[in-house]
Amino acid sequence: MKNRLILFNVIVTAAALLAFFGFGILVTESQYYRQAEEKIADVAEIYRMSYRDAGETVKMSTGNIRVTVIGSDGNVIADSESVDVSSLGNHLDREEIKAALDGQPKAVRRKSDTLGRSMVYYAVKADTADGYVFIRVSVPVDSVNGYVIGSLPLMIYVLCGALLCSLFANAAVGNSVLKPLRMINANLREVRDGTYKPVVPSTNDDEINNMLIDINGISEKLSETIKSSNDDRERLGYILNNVSDGIAVLDRSGNITMMNKNASDVFRISGAEGQNYRVLTADPGLIDAISGCLSDNTDIVTEYSDDRGSTYLVSVRSLERGFVIIVLSDITAVKNSEHERSEFFANASVAFGRSYIIALAVERISVNFLSVDREVNRMIGLINDMLDLSRLEENRKPDRVPVDLRNVADEVAETLMPLASEKHIDLTVTGNASVMAEKEHMTELIKNLA
């Protein structure tokens, strides 16, 4: 910024000086032309007043002044230059001669056919004994141009000196102007790094000092806000890293903006912030769930199993401003419990069937009563375990109504009669009873007992 400012000021200064010098040259040139015209007008008037003879008049010429005496017929009578006057031609058509003939002499600038140089001409009409003649005085324009050209080196030196002074002056001014900005820049870096210290207004400019005071106030508030934000972020990070669930947050582009330690452990990846969510897993179900939530803002719940045998319930939810949160809850224990319960029911059913057959066979062949009683008690214990497990799983109170057990037993006996006949077993229902229970529970109980 400083270099651009200096360059701009130097260019502006150079342009201004060039314009000034150009205008000065034009004014000087115009002034010298005017002085030259006045000079030759005065000289011509002197020659007119002292005119006696053409030869003597042209001999009076001095310096670079050319004097020409022209007759009333337009032919040159005498010339201060060493030329053949007979070859100069008629001059009545020359502008300065016409002006003198009309009694309104004026200076005329044009190139001389004789000398081949630009000249300023001025002619006056001088009376003689036998009529009149024209006395024409001229000076070369080169004399004026020579002065202008001679003054150019001085102007160039002045221009270079002015530009050099402008360069140093702009550098000094630029440093003084940019110093407060550098102080503000350093102040903001300190705010970012947490090492903020107020800037002491020490310039000679009241406006800049007031600006620095305002910057101090803004920086102080910004520093407090950043510190508070960092504290909140640390607390949030501590909480997230100590919850049992894995948590990851994605932005609307699908890039990971935050992921806690448990989520990193689940996906076995670290430092994933800033990367796309596809680096987390190759599981198509989870990838589709995340993609669907990002594109449709649809909340999705799915399951994810890793190669370590762990199972997670994954909740993918859309948040405000396009963010997506992924929450992974470990349900491995629940899945294992379901598997164990399923195996328990299967084993209990087999054990119950065997126990009942043993008890019935023992009764038919009159085996020891103690053995029958032991098997029946074991069977009842298994039934109670299954009922307790089922009740705990449902976590609800039974809908108890009066149930006639005789009717329920008759229905069960009718259902099992074909199987009993096939196995040559007699089913007999005796007795009457009524209980407060769910009818379906009593039906299952009696069916299992049968």
Secondary structure, 3 states (H helix, E strand, C coil): CHHHHHHHHHHHHHHHHHHHHHHHHHHHHHHHHHHHHHHHHHHHHHHHHCCCCHHHHHHCCCCCCEEEEEECCCEEEEECCCCCHHHCCECCCCHHHHHHHCCCCCCEEEECCCCCCEEEEEEEEEEECCEEEEEEEEEECHHHHHHHHHHHHHHHHHHHHHHHHHHHHHHHHHHHHHHHHHHHHHHHHHHHHCCCCCCCCCCCCHHHHHHHHHHHHHHHHHHHHHHHHHHHHHHHHHHHHHCCCEEEEECCCCEEEEECHHHHHHHCCCCCCCCEHHHCCCCHHHHHHHHHHHHHCCCEEEEEECCCCCEEEEEEEECHHHCEEEEEEECHHHHHHHHHHHHHHHHHHHHHHHHHHHHHHHHHHCCCHHHHHHHHHHHHHHHHHHHHHHHHHHCCCCCCEEEEHHHHHHHHHHHHHHHHHHCCCCCCCCCCCEEEECHHHHHHHHHHHC
